[in-house]
Amino acid sequence: MATVSTNEFKNGLKLMFEGEPSTIIENETVKPGKGQAFNRVKIRKLITGKVLEKTIKSGESFEVADVMECDLSYLYNDGEFWHFMNNESFEQIAADAKAVGDATKWLVEQDECIITLFNGNPIIVTPPNFVELEVTETDPGLKGDTAGTGGKPATLSTGAVVRVPLFIQIGEVLKVDTRTGEYVSRVSK
Amino acid sequence: MDWQPSASIASLKSRARIMATIRQFFEQRQVMEVETPTLSQTTVTDVHLHTFETTFVGPGFADGKRLYMQTSPEFHMKRLLCAGSGAIYQMSKAFRNEESGRHHNPEFTMLEWYQPDYDHMTLINEVDELLQIVLGTQSCDIITYQQLFMTYLKLDPLSADIEMIRDVALPYDFGDFVVTESNKDTLLQCLFCFVIEPQIGLEKPIAVYNFPASQAALAQLDSTDERVARRFEFYYRGIELANGFHELQDATEQLDRFKQDNRERQQDGLVEQPIDYRLIEALAHGLPNCAGVALGIDRLVMLALKQSHIQDVISFDVSRS
């Protein structure tokens, strides 16, 4: 089994920490002139997203986490699993609700998502930074209003709710930033 | 390519002035400047120091002779003292493997000096005088290791057993090793680094003395309380600046400590280091009663110039060397 020592620590390194696949966000060595050296690390657990600050004795080894990321396009949801496909090999992978999490409201068929695999199983689904979705429900806009005066909520075809300018109408297609959940622009058809 | 120096030319000018001030300080006190080898046939046994090694090939050593880059000039300087040098100082490069970061570069400049007839307390005062001159600081605070732990953690580091120390450390949630750690000093050092150090020496430098005997290094034990060693450290604004001893004179005890280090190295799966028997013989011949201290010049310049990274005060850090 591959291991890494604290000397190999760097941001982005994936390792097994407390039994869970994790990634290093920050790493600083603290070394007294006489005595034990320590690594002060900030670690994110990949599955829960939880961020921890820990102290590790320098020289300790950790198991490397078998984590890889791949670009797969979203196919469909069968009610239990979300199915993705590799456009080159046509290999398909099914992710469960835990892996998809909040990404479910940004999944558009054919869109390429980043799927994080741990030991070959999907643990995180990251949607594209921008998606285009149709408005299915929103209050009618006030006539003459052009720019945002706070806006109004709009429900999109996937169920996501975003704040949009008052002039947006049902049936329009919007570009949305999935990282912030914010409206970007209208998309002309 | 990043050929430019990592420190600004202005910083390097300030650094040069500081080094000139230091030489003047010792000139006035009639302390002799010396130079000792950077390459040595033996090295330190300290479990927590990693040395650089190289191989000398030449007349008499056709098959190659292993040489170590010095981690501090201590052993050679002590041999000079044993040979009757009197007070001596040195500003030279020291090398420590596996050390790199905001306060570390694998090669760094160390100021080390020895004063016959001083003890650790007299030397604390002299270090303080130097800091007042170079950094313009107020006179330092002086406190024992025990008082520090009592003040900040309500823990007596000298009488507490490992379980008591563990109980104090656990709520800080440092990491898994706290639960299983079998070395009392590792837990004490963890508490010291992460709980105490950030709270001390903020306004003016602080000298911490009388470290536990188990962390004596090359200091003599206190004759009135053998639980502590006559070792001190200076801290200022989050930087560990200097480490000094009322030097151990007893050759037999020094040899025992080296051997003990090597036993610990063996237990930890580290290579045993060759013991410096020339130093042991010198001590047996007789080291004058003296105190010595090592002070990190790069860190001193960092403090003087209010820089937060060592690369900002050395011409080329390791990443650009």
Interface residues (C-beta under 8 A of the other chain):
Chain A: N7 E18 E28 T29 V30 K31 P32 G33 K34 G35 Q36 A37 F38 R40 K54 T55 I56 K57 S58 E60
Chain B: D46 H48 E98 E99 S100 G101 R102 H103 H104 D173 F174 G175 D176 F177 N183 D185 T186 Q189 C190 F192 C193 F194 Q215 A217 E233 E240 N243 A294
